[in-house]
Amino acid sequence: MDERRAALLEDTRIFWQARTSRTLTQEDARQAVENMSGFLGTILRWAAAETSGREHRYSGGSMSSKHLKTVVPTIPSDLVSVTEAAQIAGMTPRTIWRKIRNGTIKAWGPRRCYRISLSELLAPVK
C-alpha cells in the first residue's frame, strides 16, 4: 500500500507541477490529494444523503463534518446572490441579511456566500 501511495503522490506532483509555474514538493502533492479526497468525500456523502430522501437546508455557521453527514444538495434551481435578491425585491442587501438571520428568508450555502431562492423571496406573505 505504501508503494501505491508513493506512486499516487508522485503522479499528483508531476501532474500539477506541469500546470503551475513552481516546483512542487511531495508535501504539496500530499495536501492536494488530501484536499481532493475531502472534496470528493463530501460529494459522496451528499449523494448518499440525497438518495435517502432528506432535504438540504443550511443557513448558518460553518459546515462541519457533523453537518456534512446530514445535509443533502436538494437546492432550488432559482438561486441568486444576496445583492441580486436585494435589487430584485427592492430592498437593501443589509435588509436581506437581516431577514436571513431572523429566519424570514431561507438561504443556502456557506456563511457569507448565501444564495436566496427567487420563488421564496417573491412568494406572497402568508
Backbone torsions as a table, in degrees:
resi	resn	phi	psi	omega
1	MET	NA	-37.2	179.6
2	ASP	-63.0	-34.9	178.1
3	GLU	-67.3	-40.3	178.9
4	ARG	-65.4	-41.5	178.9
5	ARG	-65.2	-43.3	178.4
6	ALA	-61.5	-40.7	178.6
7	ALA	-65.6	-40.6	177.7
8	LEU	-61.8	-45.2	-180.0
9	LEU	-63.9	-40.9	179.8
10	GLU	-67.1	-42.9	177.1
11	ASP	-61.4	-42.0	178.9
12	THR	-63.0	-45.8	179.6
13	ARG	-59.6	-45.8	-179.6
14	ILE	-64.8	-44.1	-178.8
15	PHE	-59.2	-51.5	-176.0
16	TRP	-77.0	-29.6	178.1
17	GLN	-64.6	-34.8	178.3
18	ALA	-66.8	-19.2	-176.6
19	ARG	-106.9	2.5	179.0
20	THR	-123.5	171.1	-178.2
21	SER	-101.7	19.0	-179.9
22	ARG	-136.5	163.0	177.7
23	THR	-81.0	129.5	-179.1
24	LEU	-100.8	145.8	178.9
25	THR	-98.2	172.5	174.5
26	GLN	-62.2	-34.7	178.0
27	GLU	-65.4	-39.6	175.3
28	ASP	-59.7	-44.2	180.0
29	ALA	-64.6	-41.3	179.1
30	ARG	-61.5	-43.2	179.0
31	GLN	-65.3	-39.5	178.4
32	ALA	-62.0	-45.1	179.0
33	VAL	-63.6	-43.5	179.8
34	GLU	-62.6	-44.4	179.6
35	ASN	-64.2	-44.6	-179.8
36	MET	-66.8	-38.4	177.7
37	SER	-62.7	-42.6	177.8
38	GLY	-63.1	-42.8	179.0
39	PHE	-62.4	-49.0	-179.0
40	LEU	-66.1	-34.4	175.8
41	GLY	-62.1	-39.6	177.1
42	THR	-62.7	-46.2	178.5
43	ILE	-59.9	-42.8	179.1
44	LEU	-64.3	-40.4	177.5
45	ARG	-64.8	-39.9	177.3
46	TRP	-62.7	-44.6	-179.6
47	ALA	-62.8	-41.9	178.9
48	ALA	-64.0	-42.3	179.7
49	ALA	-68.0	-35.2	179.7
50	GLU	-63.6	-39.3	179.8
51	THR	-71.2	-18.4	177.5
52	SER	-85.5	-5.1	172.6
53	GLY	87.6	8.5	177.8
54	ARG	-79.3	150.0	-178.5
55	GLU	-91.7	143.6	177.0
56	HIS	-94.0	123.9	170.9
57	ARG	-153.1	115.6	-177.3
58	TYR	-140.5	121.8	179.6
59	SER	-139.7	44.8	176.0
60	GLY	-177.3	147.7	175.9
61	GLY	69.8	177.9	177.6
62	SER	-89.0	150.1	-176.7
63	MET	-79.7	114.3	177.1
64	SER	-98.4	173.9	179.2
65	SER	-63.0	-28.1	176.2
66	LYS	-61.1	-44.4	179.1
67	HIS	-68.6	-39.2	-176.4
68	LEU	-63.0	-26.6	179.2
69	LYS	-77.4	-16.1	-174.4
70	THR	-115.0	-6.7	-178.1
71	VAL	-100.8	153.7	-179.1
72	VAL	-133.3	137.4	-178.7
73	PRO	-78.9	57.2	172.2
74	THR	-91.9	73.3	-170.9
75	ILE	-101.4	137.7	178.2
76	PRO	-56.6	152.2	-177.4
77	SER	-89.0	-6.0	-176.4
78	ASP	-106.9	43.6	-176.0
79	LEU	-84.1	142.3	176.1
80	VAL	-133.5	162.4	178.2
81	SER	-70.8	167.8	178.3
82	VAL	-60.8	-42.3	179.8
83	THR	-63.1	-45.4	178.9
84	GLU	-64.2	-41.7	178.9
85	ALA	-61.0	-41.1	179.5
86	ALA	-63.2	-44.2	179.6
87	GLN	-63.3	-44.6	-178.4
88	ILE	-65.5	-41.4	-176.8
89	ALA	-85.2	-5.6	-179.0
90	GLY	71.7	33.1	179.0
91	MET	-121.2	173.1	173.5
92	THR	-89.2	155.4	175.2
93	PRO	-57.2	-34.8	178.6
94	ARG	-61.0	-38.2	177.8
95	THR	-65.9	-41.0	177.9
96	ILE	-61.8	-45.9	178.6
97	TRP	-59.3	-41.0	179.5
98	ARG	-62.6	-43.5	179.4
99	LYS	-65.4	-33.6	175.6
100	ILE	-65.8	-47.2	-178.9
101	ARG	-60.4	-41.7	-177.3
102	ASN	-87.9	1.6	174.0
103	GLY	86.8	5.5	179.0
104	THR	-69.2	-35.9	178.1
105	ILE	-119.0	131.4	176.1
106	LYS	-84.6	144.3	-178.9
107	ALA	-132.1	151.5	179.2
108	TRP	-120.3	142.7	175.3
109	GLY	115.7	174.5	179.5
110	PRO	-74.2	159.4	-178.7
111	ARG	-51.3	140.1	178.5
112	ARG	71.6	0.3	176.6
113	CYS	-129.9	29.5	-176.0
114	TYR	-60.5	152.7	172.2
115	ARG	-125.4	142.7	-176.5
116	ILE	-114.0	139.3	176.9
117	SER	-79.0	124.9	179.8
118	LEU	-62.8	-40.0	-178.5
119	SER	-63.9	-35.2	177.1
120	GLU	-74.9	-40.2	180.0
121	LEU	-61.3	-41.1	-175.8
122	LEU	-95.6	3.3	179.8
123	ALA	-67.2	146.7	178.2
124	PRO	-62.7	145.1	178.6
125	VAL	-71.6	135.2	-178.6
126	LYS	-87.7	NA	NA
